[in-house]
Amino acid sequence: MDASQLLIIGNVNADLILGPMDKWPEEGTETVFSMSDLRPGGSAGNTALALKALDQPCRLISAVGSDHVGRWLQEEYGEAAEGWSFINGPTTVSIGIVHASGDRTFLTTPGHLEQFTTRHIMDALQGLPGKGGLAMLSGVFLSPDLADGYGELIDELLNRGYELAVDPGWPCYGWTQNLEDELLGWFGKCRHILINDKEATALSHEDTVEAAAATLGRQLPDDCIVVIKNGPDGALVHAEGRTFSVPAPRVKPFDTIGAGDCFNAGYLQALCSGEDLKAAVETGVLTASSAINTFPRTHPAMRDIKAMREARTAA
């Protein structure tokens, strides 16, 4: 794998994080939150930021609106944002409410993501070498036209010689049999399937992540690696007919928004560094655990992840 050819492909938007909140406010009232954080977001955007902190170069292929928010986001990502499309209209904004339990709720405007298509991505791919690279696809469901052309995009990336990882996210318009079949079709063409526990059990119609991992393993080609991100329990992996888990360190979760995206960054960074599968999953778990332990969000540097791994080994 050519670590210099890491592509992150998907959604970027602005995130305004507020919290913590004990109960949903009544209409007509005002609620004052003790914490807030305005930052670049979106599944692909979160992963790219975490990769930057881990000293892993990548190219972020995305689009933003033509407003001042879009220009701010492009500046935040610097060289990684080369070749971005500007879509006429406002940039998508998400308000993330952090609950006292550590869970979160999103309030999101359609914005530019509603007009984000495979054509924007295809245009950005022109001139990139491809062969030997790794491409991560994430955050598709806020872009209906992109979802419609996802199979075509996957085929194009495969034809260009990329190894594929995918984390499509939760389908915001609900699960249907057609969507489940489509997801399994996408997954079957990708090497790395990175989903969370709720997505895995919903897609597999199983009650536990263990059963979900086994079912998805049977439904997908033998060379697919299914990684289920399991919150405070770490991650469960099904690969080459076997299943193993990687526990997470016990931390106090101040802000779980984007935890799965940070996991993806750690996982990808380890793969690009030549680590084996178990080490990559462990790096993903530690990256996510470190990120959710800070507010405002501070992404862990690679030296911090190495220190955490060494401490776990010594223990």
Salt bridges, closest charged atoms under 4 A:
ASP37 OD2 - ARG39 NH1 2.78
ASP103 OD1 - ARG104 NH1 3.88
ASP123 OD1 - ARG119 NH1 3.45
ASP155 OD1 - LYS189 NZ 2.81
GLU156 OE2 - ARG160 NE 2.77
GLU163 OE2 - HIS192 NE2 2.69
ASP167 OD2 - LYS229 NZ 2.77
GLU180 OE1 - HIS205 NE2 2.88
ASP255 OD2 - ARG39 NH2 2.91
ASP255 OD2 - ARG297 NH2 3.48
GLU275 OE2 - ARG309 NH1 3.25
GLU282 OE1 - ARG309 NE 3.43
GLU282 OE2 - ARG312 NE 3.88
